[in-house]
Amino acid sequence: MLTKRPLGSTGLLVPPLCIGTSAIGSIPGIYGYEVDRDQALRTLRAVFDGPVRFLDTSNGYGGGESEKRIGAVLREIGGVPGDFLLSTKVDPDASGDFSGRRVRASLAESMERLGMDHLPLVYLHDPERITFDQATAAGGPVEALVQAQAEGLIDHIGVAGGPVAMLQRFVSLGVFQSVITHNRFTLLDRSAEPLLDQCAGAGVAVLNAAPFGGGMLVKGPDAAPRYAYRMAPEDVRDSAAGMWRACERAGVPLAAAALQFSTRDPRITTTVVGITRPERLDHTLELAALDIPDELWTELDKLTPPRETWLQ
């Protein structure tokens, strides 16, 4: 299940699962709960000691707290293990500056927090916060990442964000080797389909994040009525409720179907799953390995919400 596969054209090999660490930085405004430092460190120790040898973070998660906590564990264990890939992302500062100069500062901050003198994989994070022209202008963030790669500070670069059409424009530049999309290829949303096809044709790796839609596809729409960090439309909640009932009849947790919807697609290199407790690591592996009958996939496909409810 965890057999490694090529990460696009990078030459790197990665497992089909990656541990996401946004909530590890404790962001209650998004997730609705806090993660204290002790719990975060225990979780990270389990990850670095576990079978999923891929972890993703960002300069901006928890105002840098995610990277700080990861760095604390890396110092305990003597650095990133040789068979382990750690990726991060560049972010604007508190004022909203996302210039090329800010990208260089973001890289320096990340390396200091993580205790690393160079970074194997770095993403331009949520460039929808500026315009495409600003991102690609001379001296802008894309140029700064490419230059940092040429200097050997970064081995490989990618782009991570929301709007599908925007990500397609960045992929078309031909400089990014990996893409992270979130909440846009799940049981409840297929809007990333064109991006997945584009990347498959271009040899660009796709990391699919938030396969549970923020919790709805784990707890069900009654307990978790939000999708992609906002209240879900009624059609989406109705679809999720129907999927919950279908999975119950099949004796399959909805979370297992949600996770495997992503991991079974050959266009997706890796699925990013966030965990905040050590025991969630083994639970995620169990969900990924559970046998799901073909008949359930057919039923779930028929319950997909209407296209107009999908994110863009």
C-alpha positions as a printed NumPy array, in Angstrom:
array([[  0.   ,   0.   ,   0.   ],
       [  2.855,   2.384,   0.719],
       [  4.969,   1.444,  -2.293],
       [  6.712,   4.586,  -3.48 ],
       [  6.125,   6.065,  -6.911],
       [  7.795,   8.869,  -8.935],
       [  6.949,  12.434,  -7.931],
       [  6.489,  13.724, -11.452],
       [  9.813,  14.551, -13.126],
       [ 11.652,  15.354,  -9.887],
       [ 13.421,  12.029,  -9.583],
       [ 12.029,  11.724,  -6.066],
       [ 10.043,   8.692,  -4.942],
       [  7.126,   9.222,  -2.557],
       [  4.43 ,   7.077,  -0.925],
       [  0.767,   7.455,  -1.923],
       [  0.065,   9.152,   1.416],
       [  1.553,  12.35 ,   2.816],
       [  0.99 ,  13.75 ,   6.303],
       [ -0.318,  17.312,   6.292],
       [  0.533,  19.588,   9.208],
       [ -1.609,  22.698,   8.971],
       [ -3.626,  21.772,  12.067],
       [ -0.395,  20.766,  13.875],
       [  0.325,  24.497,  14.003],
       [ -2.939,  24.984,  15.937],
       [ -5.322,  27.088,  13.846],
       [ -8.619,  27.055,  15.767],
       [-10.11 ,  29.724,  13.514],
       [-10.121,  27.208,  10.654],
       [-10.399,  23.847,  12.373],
       [-12.427,  24.764,  15.444],
       [ -9.971,  23.277,  17.939],
       [ -6.522,  23.939,  19.324],
       [ -3.558,  21.548,  19.243],
       [ -1.203,  22.116,  22.151],
       [  2.555,  21.786,  21.742],
       [  2.869,  18.501,  23.634],
       [  0.206,  16.789,  21.552],
       [  1.751,  18.136,  18.357],
       [  5.227,  16.899,  19.271],
       [  3.935,  13.437,  20.191],
       [  2.146,  13.25 ,  16.85 ],
       [  5.204,  14.36 ,  14.898],
       [  7.431,  11.853,  16.689],
       [  5.021,   9.114,  15.62 ],
       [  5.111,  10.352,  12.028],
       [  8.911,  10.435,  11.792],
       [  9.008,   6.97 ,  13.362],
       [  6.211,   5.614,  11.178],
       [  5.794,   4.104,   7.705],
       [  4.525,   7.218,   5.857],
       [  7.811,   8.854,   4.853],
       [  6.433,  12.134,   3.528],
       [  5.335,  15.23 ,   5.441],
       [  4.148,  18.598,   4.179],
       [  4.069,  21.925,   6.007],
       [  4.136,  25.662,   5.259],
       [  5.762,  28.845,   6.469],
       [  2.351,  30.272,   7.301],
       [  0.68 ,  27.426,   9.179],
       [ -0.104,  28.709,  12.637],
       [  2.048,  31.777,  12.015],
       [  5.079,  29.512,  11.673],
       [  4.208,  27.293,  14.643],
       [  3.863,  24.172,  12.479],
       [  7.437,  24.515,  11.219],
       [  8.726,  25.343,  14.7  ],
       [  7.194,  22.178,  16.133],
       [  8.52 ,  20.066,  13.281],
       [ 11.958,  21.617,  13.775],
       [ 11.895,  20.776,  17.479],
       [ 11.335,  17.086,  16.704],
       [ 13.96 ,  17.116,  13.942],
       [ 16.517,  18.403,  16.438],
       [ 15.561,  15.56 ,  18.799],
       [ 16.131,  12.899,  16.138],
       [ 19.175,  14.456,  14.498],
       [ 17.582,  15.896,  11.363],
       [ 15.4  ,  14.622,   8.528],
       [ 15.883,  10.849,   8.069],
       [ 17.533,   9.907,   4.792],
       [ 14.468,   8.123,   3.413],
       [ 12.04 ,  10.873,   4.418],
       [ 10.774,  13.778,   2.282],
       [  9.744,  17.022,   3.968],
       [  8.168,  19.762,   1.861],
       [  7.161,  23.282,   2.817],
       [  5.695,  26.383,   1.2  ],
       [  6.471,  30.091,   0.901],
       [  3.858,  32.512,   2.24 ],
       [  3.306,  36.281,   2.385],
       [  4.115,  38.14 ,   5.58 ],
       [  1.554,  39.58 ,   7.986],
       [  1.214,  42.731,   5.874],
       [  0.284,  40.712,   2.778],
       [  3.612,  41.247,   1.008],
       [  4.148,  38.377,  -1.433],
       [  7.002,  39.852,  -3.432],
       [ 10.147,  38.094,  -4.559],
       [ 11.95 ,  39.649,  -1.621],
       [  9.333,  38.168,   0.719],
       [  9.791,  34.718,  -0.849],
       [ 13.492,  34.845,  -0.011],
       [ 12.66 ,  35.845,   3.563],
       [ 10.06 ,  33.07 ,   3.811],
       [ 12.646,  30.504,   2.707],
       [ 15.146,  31.767,   5.264],
       [ 12.538,  31.603,   8.037],
       [ 11.575,  28.047,   7.111],
       [ 15.164,  26.842,   7.001],
       [ 15.874,  28.392,  10.391],
       [ 12.771,  26.885,  12.007],
       [ 13.357,  23.451,  10.48 ],
       [ 17.117,  23.466,  11.016],
       [ 17.824,  22.774,   7.329],
       [ 20.386,  24.448,   5.081],
       [ 18.432,  23.716,   1.916],
       [ 14.919,  22.513,   1.106],
       [ 14.108,  19.56 ,  -1.163],
       [ 10.622,  20.674,  -2.244],
       [  8.993,  24.089,  -1.853],
       [  5.59 ,  25.298,  -3.05 ],
       [  4.306,  28.739,  -3.926],
       [  1.394,  28.796,  -1.483],
       [ -2.056,  30.129,  -2.369],
       [ -0.954,  32.589,  -5.072],
       [ -4.608,  33.569,  -5.44 ],
       [ -3.754,  36.128,  -2.749],
       [ -2.167,  38.187,  -5.528],
       [ -2.822,  38.404,  -9.264],
       [ -1.218,  36.054, -11.771],
       [  0.585,  39.016, -13.325],
       [  2.007,  40.006,  -9.948],
       [  3.111,  36.444,  -9.282],
       [  4.894,  36.117, -12.61 ],
       [  6.308,  39.647, -12.918],
       [ 10.055,  40.297, -12.986],
       [ 11.296,  40.177,  -9.413],
       [  8.099,  38.463,  -8.288],
       [  7.579,  35.28 ,  -6.278],
       [  7.788,  32.814,  -9.179],
       [ 11.078,  34.279, -10.358],
       [ 12.404,  34.245,  -6.789],
       [ 11.607,  30.538,  -6.41 ],
       [ 13.219,  29.691,  -9.747],
       [ 16.316,  31.674,  -8.768],
       [ 16.513,  29.977,  -5.364],
       [ 16.319,  26.638,  -7.162],
       [ 19.149,  27.674,  -9.511],
       [ 21.249,  28.637,  -6.486],
       [ 20.733,  25.232,  -4.867],
       [ 18.658,  26.478,  -1.927],
       [ 15.712,  24.447,  -3.262],
       [ 15.832,  21.193,  -5.188],
       [ 12.32 ,  21.248,  -6.674],
       [  9.455,  23.746,  -6.817],
       [  5.689,  23.41 ,  -6.963],
       [  2.519,  25.449,  -6.647],
       [ -0.272,  24.876,  -4.125],
       [ -3.612,  26.616,  -4.127],
       [ -7.353,  26.615,  -4.562],
       [ -8.881,  27.868,  -7.83 ],
       [ -8.401,  25.246, -10.525],
       [ -8.093,  27.594, -13.5  ],
       [ -5.414,  29.567, -11.656],
       [ -3.392,  26.422, -10.934],
       [ -3.671,  25.452, -14.59 ],
       [ -2.119,  28.782, -15.588],
       [  0.81 ,  28.203, -13.251],
       [  1.326,  24.659, -14.531],
       [  1.414,  26.061, -18.078],
       [  4.492,  28.105, -17.175],
       [  6.518,  24.891, -17.304],
       [  8.613,  25.644, -14.197],
       [  6.644,  23.737, -11.552],
       [  7.116,  20.001, -11.1  ],
       [  4.38 ,  19.417,  -8.527],
       [  0.916,  20.787,  -7.716],
       [ -1.172,  20.622,  -4.556],
       [ -4.922,  20.989,  -4.979],
       [ -7.333,  20.872,  -2.044],
       [-11.042,  20.135,  -1.576],
       [-11.536,  20.001,  -5.348],
       [-11.23 ,  16.273,  -5.99 ],
       [-13.354,  14.459,  -3.439],
       [-16.525,  12.4  ,  -3.326],
       [-18.382,  15.727,  -3.188],
       [-16.446,  17.816,  -5.725],
       [-14.775,  16.936,  -9.046],
       [-13.77 ,  20.428, -10.165],
       [-10.044,  19.536, -10.306],
       [-10.575,  17.051, -13.168],
       [ -9.123,  19.382, -15.857],
       [ -6.07 ,  20.073, -13.689],
       [ -5.479,  16.368, -13.087],
       [ -5.647,  15.679, -16.822],
       [ -3.317,  18.572, -17.613],
       [ -0.733,  17.47 , -15.072],
       [ -0.872,  13.849, -16.225],
       [ -0.105,  14.992, -19.756],
       [  2.718,  17.278, -18.633],
       [  4.415,  14.874, -16.233],
       [  3.619,  17.117, -13.251],
       [  2.914,  15.411,  -9.924],
       [ -0.444,  16.013,  -8.246],
       [ -0.879,  15.987,  -4.482],
       [ -4.546,  15.901,  -3.545],
       [ -5.184,  17.478,  -0.146],
       [ -8.262,  17.563,   2.104],
       [ -9.884,  14.354,   0.797],
       [-12.335,  14.55 ,   3.715],
       [-13.469,  18.064,   2.804],
       [-12.621,  19.366,   6.253],
       [-14.463,  16.638,   8.162],
       [-17.822,  16.16 ,   6.48 ],
       [-16.651,  12.955,   4.803],
       [-15.497,  11.56 ,   8.145],
       [-18.216,  12.579,  10.593],
       [-21.131,  13.059,   8.216],
       [-23.033,  16.272,   7.415],
       [-24.995,  16.379,  10.656],
       [-21.897,  16.469,  12.853],
       [-19.749,  18.406,  10.352],
       [-21.927,  20.602,   8.099],
       [-18.983,  22.605,   6.729],
       [-17.141,  21.757,   3.524],
       [-13.852,  23.406,   2.526],
       [-13.895,  25.69 ,   5.592],
       [-17.396,  27.071,   4.959],
       [-21.009,  26.031,   5.491],
       [-21.894,  23.565,   2.746],
       [-24.876,  24.1  ,   0.425],
       [-27.928,  21.948,   1.077],
       [-27.307,  19.859,  -2.058],
       [-23.821,  18.978,  -0.803],
       [-25.092,  18.061,   2.667],
       [-27.831,  15.923,   1.114],
       [-25.301,  14.107,  -1.045],
       [-23.019,  13.503,   1.925],
       [-25.955,  12.14 ,   3.92 ],
       [-26.804,   9.75 ,   1.091],
       [-23.177,   8.622,   0.905],
       [-23.129,   8.06 ,   4.659],
       [-26.186,   5.795,   4.409],
       [-24.757,   3.919,   1.412],
       [-21.509,   3.268,   3.26 ],
       [-23.384,   2.12 ,   6.357],
       [-25.313,  -0.424,   4.272],
       [-22.018,  -1.658,   2.796],
       [-20.308,  -1.814,   6.183],
       [-17.641,   0.64 ,   5.037],
       [-16.703,   3.851,   6.887],
       [-17.423,   6.903,   4.749],
       [-13.904,   8.101,   5.599],
       [-12.402,   5.015,   3.937],
       [-14.315,   5.672,   0.733],
       [-13.372,   9.355,   0.817],
       [ -9.688,   8.565,   1.222],
       [ -9.596,   5.819,  -1.375],
       [-11.515,   7.926,  -3.89 ],
       [ -8.273,   9.897,  -4.057],
       [ -5.677,   7.154,  -3.616],
       [ -7.219,   4.918,  -6.315],
       [ -6.959,   7.573,  -9.06 ],
       [ -3.808,   7.013, -11.163],
       [ -3.479,  10.745, -11.901],
       [ -2.855,  11.479,  -8.23 ],
       [  0.652,  10.836,  -6.968],
       [ -0.038,  11.378,  -3.277],
       [ -3.014,  12.144,  -1.061],
       [ -2.364,  14.584,   1.79 ],
       [ -4.08 ,  13.761,   5.08 ],
       [ -3.753,  15.916,   8.188],
       [ -3.441,  14.277,  11.585],
       [ -3.116,  15.806,  15.053],
       [ -2.943,  12.701,  17.258],
       [ -0.486,   9.781,  17.103],
       [ -3.241,   7.179,  16.897],
       [ -4.636,   8.814,  13.776],
       [ -1.637,   7.592,  11.808],
       [ -2.542,   3.912,  12.165],
       [ -6.222,   4.726,  11.668],
       [ -5.45 ,   6.46 ,   8.355],
       [ -3.488,   3.441,   7.166],
       [ -6.414,   1.18 ,   8.077],
       [ -8.811,   3.362,   6.072],
       [ -6.463,   3.288,   3.087],
       [ -6.21 ,  -0.519,   3.147],
       [ -9.874,  -1.403,   3.68 ],
       [-11.5  ,  -3.446,   0.93 ],
       [-14.325,  -1.526,  -0.764],
       [-16.718,  -3.337,  -3.137],
       [-17.136,  -2.064,  -6.691],
       [-20.872,  -1.75 ,  -6.148],
       [-20.337,   0.912,  -3.507],
       [-18.201,   3.012,  -5.844],
       [-21.006,   2.903,  -8.412],
       [-23.557,   4.013,  -5.817],
       [-21.349,   6.802,  -4.484],
       [-20.723,   8.102,  -7.99 ],
       [-24.467,   8.441,  -8.555],
       [-24.699,  10.528,  -5.365],
       [-22.191,  13.171,  -6.524],
       [-23.605,  16.676,  -5.922],
       [-24.577,  18.757,  -8.961],
       [-21.73 ,  20.508, -10.773],
       [-22.968,  23.979,  -9.794],
       [-22.134,  23.227,  -6.149],
       [-18.496,  22.427,  -6.914],
       [-15.729,  24.824,  -6.028],
       [-13.905,  26.683,  -8.798]])
